[in-house]
Amino acid sequence: MKHQRISRELELGLKKHTIDGVEKISENLGVHPISVLVASYLREQPEMTVQELLERIRSDLDSDSNSSSDA
């Protein structure tokens, strides 16, 4: 399962990686860089589901988009 492979990469110290490092990890795994970041966050917040996190992200992006259009 890709999620397990992502988790293994994260155990190697994702928090120390740059954006370029995250992109390299995602290329090696064949996933989007955001998937690596989401997997990392979910490891730190095990009570949160993928769906809950994606809903939060969608809400944040929608709010940001609405704020930009109001300016």
N, CA, C and O atoms as a GROMACS GRO file, in nm:
protein
  284
    1MET      N    1   0.084  -0.119   0.000
    1MET     CA    2   0.000   0.000   0.000
    1MET      C    3   0.089   0.125   0.000
    1MET      O    4   0.188   0.132   0.073
    2LYS      N    5   0.053   0.222  -0.082
    2LYS     CA    6   0.135   0.343  -0.094
    2LYS      C    7   0.145   0.419   0.037
    2LYS      O    8   0.249   0.477   0.068
    3HIS      N    9   0.036   0.420   0.114
    3HIS     CA   10   0.039   0.494   0.241
    3HIS      C   11   0.149   0.441   0.332
    3HIS      O   12   0.218   0.518   0.399
    4GLN      N   13   0.167   0.308   0.334
    4GLN     CA   14   0.272   0.249   0.417
    4GLN      C   15   0.410   0.287   0.365
    4GLN      O   16   0.501   0.311   0.444
    5ARG      N   17   0.426   0.292   0.233
    5ARG     CA   18   0.554   0.332   0.176
    5ARG      C   19   0.584   0.478   0.209
    5ARG      O   20   0.698   0.513   0.240
    6ILE      N   21   0.482   0.562   0.202
    6ILE     CA   22   0.501   0.702   0.238
    6ILE      C   23   0.541   0.712   0.384
    6ILE      O   24   0.633   0.786   0.419
    7SER      N   25   0.473   0.636   0.470
    7SER     CA   26   0.505   0.638   0.613
    7SER      C   27   0.649   0.596   0.637
    7SER      O   28   0.717   0.654   0.723
    8ARG      N   29   0.697   0.498   0.563
    8ARG     CA   30   0.835   0.453   0.579
    8ARG      C   31   0.932   0.566   0.542
    8ARG      O   32   1.030   0.590   0.612
    9GLU      N   33   0.903   0.636   0.434
    9GLU     CA   34   0.986   0.749   0.396
    9GLU      C   35   0.983   0.857   0.504
    9GLU      O   36   1.085   0.920   0.533
   10LEU      N   37   0.867   0.877   0.564
   10LEU     CA   38   0.854   0.980   0.667
   10LEU      C   39   0.936   0.945   0.790
   10LEU      O   40   0.989   1.034   0.857
   11GLU      N   41   0.946   0.816   0.821
   11GLU     CA   42   1.024   0.773   0.936
   11GLU      C   43   1.171   0.808   0.920
   11GLU      O   44   1.245   0.814   1.018
   12LEU      N   45   1.213   0.832   0.797
   12LEU     CA   46   1.352   0.866   0.771
   12LEU      C   47   1.382   1.013   0.797
   12LEU      O   48   1.494   1.058   0.775
   13GLY      N   49   1.282   1.087   0.844
   13GLY     CA   50   1.307   1.224   0.885
   13GLY      C   51   1.252   1.331   0.793
   13GLY      O   52   1.321   1.428   0.765
   14LEU      N   53   1.129   1.314   0.746
   14LEU     CA   54   1.068   1.411   0.654
   14LEU      C   55   1.074   1.553   0.710
   14LEU      O   56   1.090   1.647   0.633
   15LYS      N   57   1.060   1.569   0.839
   15LYS     CA   58   1.054   1.703   0.897
   15LYS      C   59   1.179   1.785   0.866
   15LYS      O   60   1.176   1.908   0.874
   16LYS      N   61   1.286   1.718   0.831
   16LYS     CA   62   1.410   1.788   0.801
   16LYS      C   63   1.425   1.818   0.652
   16LYS      O   64   1.521   1.883   0.613
   17HIS      N   65   1.334   1.772   0.571
   17HIS     CA   66   1.344   1.790   0.426
   17HIS      C   67   1.295   1.927   0.382
   17HIS      O   68   1.207   1.987   0.445
   18THR      N   69   1.352   1.973   0.275
   18THR     CA   70   1.306   2.094   0.209
   18THR      C   71   1.191   2.056   0.116
   18THR      O   72   1.158   1.938   0.101
   19ILE      N   73   1.132   2.155   0.054
   19ILE     CA   74   1.028   2.126  -0.046
   19ILE      C   75   1.087   2.041  -0.157
   19ILE      O   76   1.021   1.949  -0.206
   20ASP      N   77   1.210   2.069  -0.197
   20ASP     CA   78   1.276   1.986  -0.299
   20ASP      C   79   1.288   1.842  -0.252
   20ASP      O   80   1.269   1.749  -0.331
   21GLY      N   81   1.319   1.823  -0.125
   21GLY     CA   82   1.329   1.688  -0.070
   21GLY      C   83   1.196   1.615  -0.073
   21GLY      O   84   1.190   1.497  -0.106
   22VAL      N   85   1.089   1.686  -0.039
   22VAL     CA   86   0.955   1.627  -0.044
   22VAL      C   87   0.921   1.589  -0.187
   22VAL      O   88   0.862   1.484  -0.212
   23GLU      N   89   0.957   1.675  -0.282
   23GLU     CA   90   0.931   1.644  -0.423
   23GLU      C   91   1.007   1.520  -0.468
   23GLU      O   92   0.954   1.440  -0.543
   24LYS      N   93   1.131   1.504  -0.423
   24LYS     CA   94   1.209   1.386  -0.459
   24LYS      C   95   1.148   1.260  -0.400
   24LYS      O   96   1.139   1.157  -0.467
   25ILE      N   97   1.107   1.268  -0.274
   25ILE     CA   98   1.041   1.152  -0.210
   25ILE      C   99   0.916   1.116  -0.288
   25ILE      O  100   0.892   0.999  -0.316
   26SER      N  101   0.836   1.216  -0.322
   26SER     CA  102   0.710   1.188  -0.392
   26SER      C  103   0.737   1.130  -0.531
   26SER      O  104   0.665   1.040  -0.574
   27GLU      N  105   0.840   1.178  -0.600
   27GLU     CA  106   0.875   1.120  -0.730
   27GLU      C  107   0.913   0.974  -0.715
   27GLU      O  108   0.869   0.890  -0.793
   28ASN      N  109   0.995   0.943  -0.614
   28ASN     CA  110   1.037   0.804  -0.592
   28ASN      C  111   0.919   0.713  -0.560
   28ASN      O  112   0.918   0.596  -0.598
   29LEU      N  113   0.819   0.767  -0.492
   29LEU     CA  114   0.702   0.688  -0.454
   29LEU      C  115   0.593   0.690  -0.561
   29LEU      O  116   0.501   0.608  -0.557
   30GLY      N  117   0.604   0.782  -0.655
   30GLY     CA  118   0.501   0.793  -0.759
   30GLY      C  119   0.372   0.854  -0.707
   30GLY      O  120   0.263   0.819  -0.751
   31VAL      N  121   0.386   0.948  -0.612
   31VAL     CA  122   0.269   1.016  -0.556
   31VAL      C  123   0.288   1.167  -0.566
   31VAL      O  124   0.399   1.214  -0.594
   32HIS      N  125   0.182   1.241  -0.543
   32HIS     CA  126   0.188   1.388  -0.544
   32HIS      C  127   0.258   1.436  -0.417
   32HIS      O  128   0.242   1.374  -0.311
   33PRO      N  129   0.336   1.542  -0.425
   33PRO     CA  130   0.403   1.594  -0.305
   33PRO      C  131   0.307   1.624  -0.189
   33PRO      O  132   0.343   1.606  -0.073
   34ILE      N  133   0.188   1.669  -0.220
   34ILE     CA  134   0.091   1.697  -0.113
   34ILE      C  135   0.054   1.568  -0.039
   34ILE      O  136   0.026   1.572   0.081
   35SER      N  137   0.053   1.455  -0.110
   35SER     CA  138   0.024   1.327  -0.044
   35SER      C  139   0.128   1.296   0.062
   35SER      O  140   0.094   1.243   0.168
   36VAL      N  141   0.252   1.328   0.035
   36VAL     CA  142   0.359   1.307   0.134
   36VAL      C  143   0.335   1.395   0.256
   36VAL      O  144   0.350   1.350   0.370
   37LEU      N  145   0.299   1.520   0.232
   37LEU     CA  146   0.273   1.611   0.344
   37LEU      C  147   0.151   1.568   0.424
   37LEU      O  148   0.152   1.573   0.548
   38VAL      N  149   0.046   1.525   0.355
   38VAL     CA  150  -0.075   1.478   0.424
   38VAL      C  151  -0.042   1.355   0.509
   38VAL      O  152  -0.084   1.347   0.624
   39ALA      N  153   0.034   1.261   0.452
   39ALA     CA  154   0.071   1.141   0.528
   39ALA      C  155   0.152   1.178   0.651
   39ALA      O  156   0.134   1.119   0.758
   40SER      N  157   0.240   1.275   0.637
   40SER     CA  158   0.320   1.320   0.751
   40SER      C  159   0.231   1.379   0.860
   40SER      O  160   0.246   1.347   0.978
   41TYR      N  161   0.138   1.464   0.819
   41TYR     CA  162   0.048   1.527   0.916
   41TYR      C  163  -0.038   1.422   0.986
   41TYR      O  164  -0.059   1.429   1.107
   42LEU      N  165  -0.087   1.325   0.910
   42LEU     CA  166  -0.173   1.221   0.968
   42LEU      C  167  -0.098   1.135   1.068
   42LEU      O  168  -0.158   1.084   1.163
   43ARG      N  169   0.032   1.118   1.049
   43ARG     CA  170   0.112   1.044   1.147
   43ARG      C  171   0.117   1.119   1.279
   43ARG      O  172   0.120   1.058   1.386
   44GLU      N  173   0.118   1.251   1.271
   44GLU     CA  174   0.125   1.335   1.391
   44GLU      C  175  -0.012   1.356   1.455
   44GLU      O  176  -0.020   1.388   1.573
   45GLN      N  177  -0.118   1.337   1.379
   45GLN     CA  178  -0.255   1.357   1.426
   45GLN      C  179  -0.338   1.231   1.398
   45GLN      O  180  -0.428   1.236   1.314
   46PRO      N  181  -0.308   1.119   1.464
   46PRO     CA  182  -0.374   0.993   1.431
   46PRO      C  183  -0.526   0.992   1.453
   46PRO      O  184  -0.596   0.907   1.399
   47GLU      N  185  -0.575   1.087   1.532
   47GLU     CA  186  -0.720   1.092   1.554
   47GLU      C  187  -0.794   1.152   1.435
   47GLU      O  188  -0.916   1.140   1.426
   48MET      N  189  -0.723   1.214   1.345
   48MET     CA  190  -0.784   1.277   1.228
   48MET      C  191  -0.783   1.179   1.111
   48MET      O  192  -0.683   1.112   1.086
   49THR      N  193  -0.895   1.173   1.039
   49THR     CA  194  -0.901   1.088   0.920
   49THR      C  195  -0.854   1.166   0.798
   49THR      O  196  -0.848   1.289   0.799
   50VAL      N  197  -0.822   1.092   0.693
   50VAL     CA  198  -0.784   1.156   0.567
   50VAL      C  199  -0.897   1.249   0.521
   50VAL      O  200  -0.872   1.362   0.479
   51GLN      N  201  -1.020   1.200   0.529
   51GLN     CA  202  -1.134   1.280   0.484
   51GLN      C  203  -1.146   1.410   0.564
   51GLN      O  204  -1.171   1.516   0.506
   52GLU      N  205  -1.130   1.401   0.695
   52GLU     CA  206  -1.138   1.522   0.778
   52GLU      C  207  -1.028   1.622   0.740
   52GLU      O  208  -1.054   1.742   0.732
   53LEU      N  209  -0.909   1.572   0.718
   53LEU     CA  210  -0.800   1.662   0.681
   53LEU      C  211  -0.824   1.725   0.545
   53LEU      O  212  -0.801   1.845   0.528
   54LEU      N  213  -0.871   1.647   0.449
   54LEU     CA  214  -0.899   1.703   0.316
   54LEU      C  215  -1.012   1.805   0.321
   54LEU      O  216  -1.007   1.905   0.250
   55GLU      N  217  -1.113   1.781   0.404
   55GLU     CA  218  -1.221   1.879   0.421
   55GLU      C  219  -1.166   2.009   0.479
   55GLU      O  220  -1.204   2.118   0.437
   56ARG      N  221  -1.076   1.996   0.577
   56ARG     CA  222  -1.014   2.115   0.638
   56ARG      C  223  -0.934   2.192   0.533
   56ARG      O  224  -0.943   2.315   0.525
   57ILE      N  225  -0.857   2.120   0.454
   57ILE     CA  226  -0.776   2.185   0.350
   57ILE      C  227  -0.866   2.254   0.248
   57ILE      O  228  -0.841   2.368   0.209
   58ARG      N  229  -0.972   2.184   0.206
   58ARG     CA  230  -1.066   2.244   0.110
   58ARG      C  231  -1.127   2.371   0.168
   58ARG      O  232  -1.138   2.472   0.098
   59SER      N  233  -1.166   2.367   0.293
   59SER     CA  234  -1.225   2.484   0.359
   59SER      C  235  -1.125   2.598   0.366
   59SER      O  236  -1.159   2.713   0.338
   60ASP      N  237  -1.001   2.566   0.404
   60ASP     CA  238  -0.897   2.669   0.411
   60ASP      C  239  -0.874   2.733   0.275
   60ASP      O  240  -0.864   2.856   0.265
   61LEU      N  241  -0.866   2.652   0.172
   61LEU     CA  242  -0.841   2.705   0.038
   61LEU      C  243  -0.960   2.785  -0.013
   61LEU      O  244  -0.942   2.888  -0.078
   62ASP      N  245  -1.081   2.738   0.016
   62ASP     CA  246  -1.200   2.813  -0.024
   62ASP      C  247  -1.205   2.948   0.046
   62ASP      O  248  -1.236   3.050  -0.016
   63SER      N  249  -1.173   2.950   0.175
   63SER     CA  250  -1.173   3.075   0.251
   63SER      C  251  -1.068   3.171   0.196
   63SER      O  252  -1.094   3.290   0.182
   64ASP      N  253  -0.951   3.118   0.165
   64ASP     CA  254  -0.844   3.201   0.111
   64ASP      C  255  -0.883   3.256  -0.026
   64ASP      O  256  -0.856   3.372  -0.057
   65SER      N  257  -0.946   3.173  -0.106
   65SER     CA  258  -0.990   3.216  -0.240
   65SER      C  259  -1.096   3.325  -0.229
   65SER      O  260  -1.092   3.423  -0.304
   66ASN      N  261  -1.189   3.309  -0.137
   66ASN     CA  262  -1.294   3.410  -0.118
   66ASN      C  263  -1.236   3.540  -0.066
   66ASN      O  264  -1.281   3.648  -0.106
   67SER      N  265  -1.137   3.533   0.022
   67SER     CA  266  -1.073   3.654   0.074
   67SER      C  267  -1.001   3.729  -0.036
   67SER      O  268  -1.002   3.852  -0.040
   68SER      N  269  -0.937   3.656  -0.125
   68SER     CA  270  -0.863   3.719  -0.235
   68SER      C  271  -0.957   3.789  -0.332
   68SER      O  272  -0.924   3.895  -0.385
   69SER      N  273  -1.074   3.731  -0.355
   69SER     CA  274  -1.167   3.792  -0.451
   69SER      C  275  -1.237   3.913  -0.392
   69SER      O  276  -1.292   3.995  -0.466
   70ASP      N  277  -1.237   3.926  -0.258
   70ASP     CA  278  -1.299   4.042  -0.193
   70ASP      C  279  -1.211   4.166  -0.200
   70ASP      O  280  -1.260   4.278  -0.183
   71ALA      N  281  -1.083   4.147  -0.224
   71ALA     CA  282  -0.988   4.260  -0.222
   71ALA      C  283  -0.998   4.347  -0.344
   71ALA      O  284  -0.925   4.445  -0.356
   0.00000   0.00000   0.00000
